[in-house]
Each structure stands twice: as C-alpha cells, then as structure tokens.
Amino acid sequence: MFIVRNEKQPIKWPVTVSVPQDGGGIREYKFTAFFQMLTADQIKEFENEGDEAYIEKILVGWGTDLVDEESTPIPFSDEMRNKLAQMTNVKLGIVNAYWNLIRGVKAKN
C-alpha cells in the first residue's frame, strides 16, 4: 500500500562525482546529500534559472563524508553549497543524483 505523506523531511541520497585523472581516466567519489523534494510546479519554476538556482533549492545538507584535503568533514553552509554548484563535475553529480531519486532509480552501494 502506498501512503501519501505531507512530510517535508529531506531524503538522504548518494551523489557520485566523476573526477578526470591524468591519462584519460575517471575516478568516482561519493558523498551523502540531503535533498528536499520539490513539487512539479516548483521544478517548473526553477527550470529556466539554471542548475545553480536549482541546486540551491534541492540540496539542503550533506553527510560527514564530504571532506576537505585533510579528510575533515565540511560543515554544510549556503556558501559551500554554492561553491560546489560552480564545480561542473560536482554540479552534474548533484543534479543526476536528484533526478535518479525522483525517478525512483535505486542507488548503488
């Protein structure tokens, strides 16, 4: 049975970021994102504003597996979220993860 809930609780979901390596390889890294589900009307509202505005609405947090170069967890902030949204490979990972979430694509471990 499907139960329709009115909760606005963010959903924890993995994001995969592909990072180019010297020599033509790709290395994939993962971090846990907390996504806010948007309605179809909300998605239409932001579709013409670009990925950065879209990410501002959907990405509401992340786990301790998003770290800096010293492996220290990076606390969530609007400023850091906006910096991540400017990194093309991270932006693509976030948007792809959100669309997989709303399409019901099972996350891979």
Secondary structure as the mmCIF struct_conf table of DSSP 4:
data_model
#
loop_
_struct_conf.conf_type_id
_struct_conf.id
_struct_conf.beg_label_comp_id
_struct_conf.beg_label_asym_id
_struct_conf.beg_label_seq_id
_struct_conf.end_label_comp_id
_struct_conf.end_label_asym_id
_struct_conf.end_label_seq_id
STRN STRN1 ILE A 11 PRO A 20
TURN_TY1_P TURN_TY1_P1 ASP A 22 GLY A 23
BEND BEND1 GLY A 24 GLY A 24
STRN STRN2 ILE A 26 PHE A 35
HELX_RH_AL_P HELX_RH_AL_P1 ALA A 40 PHE A 46
TURN_TY1_P TURN_TY1_P2 GLU A 47 ASN A 48
BEND BEND2 GLU A 49 GLU A 49
HELX_RH_AL_P HELX_RH_AL_P2 ASP A 51 ILE A 58
STRN STRN3 LEU A 59 TRP A 62
TURN_TY1_P TURN_TY1_P3 THR A 64 ASP A 65
STRN STRN4 VAL A 67 VAL A 67
TURN_TY1_P TURN_TY1_P4 GLU A 69 GLU A 70
BEND BEND3 SER A 71 SER A 71
HELX_LH_PP_P HELX_LH_PP_P1 THR A 72 THR A 72
STRN STRN5 PRO A 73 PRO A 73
HELX_LH_PP_P HELX_LH_PP_P2 ILE A 74 PHE A 76
HELX_RH_AL_P HELX_RH_AL_P3 ASP A 78 GLN A 86
BEND BEND4 MET A 87 MET A 87
HELX_RH_AL_P HELX_RH_AL_P4 THR A 88 ARG A 103
TURN_TY1_P TURN_TY1_P5 GLY A 104 GLY A 104
HELX_LH_PP_P HELX_LH_PP_P3 VAL A 105 LYS A 108
#
